[in-house]
Amino acid sequence: MPKILHASDLHLVRNGEERNYGLAVLNEIISIANSRYATHLLICGDMFNSFADYSDAMLLAEVKEAFSRLNEICHVVYISGNHELLGKSPNERLSAYNFGNVRLISDSMELMSIGGIEIAAVPFRKDYKYLLSEDFPRKTAFRVLMMHGIDSTIYAGPDTEMEDGIDGGAQIPDILISRSQASYAAFGHIHSSHEAMSGNVPAVYPGSSRVWRKGETGPRKIVIFDTDGDIAGPRQEIILSSAGQYRKFVMPVNIDGSFAQSKADEIVRIAEHSPLDWFEISFSGIIEDENVFEGLKAAFHADLSKKLRKCTLDTSDINTFSALSGNPAARIFLEAMEARKPPEETPQFNVWLQARKIGLEEINKAVK
Ligand SMILES: [Mn+2]
């Protein structure tokens, strides 16, 4: 019985610290395909971050090597996404590259019969309206529609994902799901996971296989399911542990530039258990002494960077107010605020921080 593994948006890069990270996730996907005895591994575009990454001989050799470890029962079908075209000159062809046992679809749609199912594999294009006049032959087995773009029936924002890359926001006409007689719509491009029924057909975005940019919160996943005749069986999500997660922490900073050691310790403790994660620490507060803050921040960053795959800092919510303690209005205000301080672990605490910040900003403006 066919067992289908659906992945997308791995965004492999040819150099830098993310190179081996991406390859580790690819290797995990292949191990999962093997241990689950998947018969099909579908990669729905943006396996590479750009054409330069796609065409890099060293990276390609490692990718081919990884796929060569797949069970023989597993067929791999890979459609190109918008990122494979990023930086590609018109005289270059994606199909000039050989992926070994991976069936690459990069020129035009192919309807194939493979491993007991049918796959309508559509490479990325800026516009999919041409498919509305396509004559899809009557299906004789379970049929998957593979595409890379935005089906706005399933995904309605935010715009940041819609604007990803050059010409990234190709609209997938929802009607194509029924027109192609798909039993399952395997989509890529949207980096958060989404699924919806289009009629009685599941249309699924597994989300990016690795953390590609900040804000991609939650575990990275691939989707696996059995087929039962023309019906897609229950879908199971498999978390890619090698992908880690993106997590954002807000660190309140005191007036003297220090921050709560208990909170810092807690973040370090979490980091110790999640070495593959990307943490972003967002500092928030009004400070009087930048030097104290800079020193503590650097030490904290160094400590976290040793424990994590990546740690970035955001200080855009830090404001310096140097004559603060000498200002009587500020002192009275701060004492009054301190008396109303909610516990740090409550939602009210962030509201309180914001209120304190706005109040001090107003006093600062009045002094000037
Ligand atoms: Mn994309």
Boltz pocket constraint, residues with backbone or C-beta under 6 A from the ligand:
constraints:
  - pocket:
      binder: B
      contacts: [[A, 45], [A, 46], [A, 81], [A, 82], [A, 83], [A, 148], [A, 164], [A, 165], [A, 168], [A, 188], [A, 189], [A, 190]]
      max_distance: 6.0
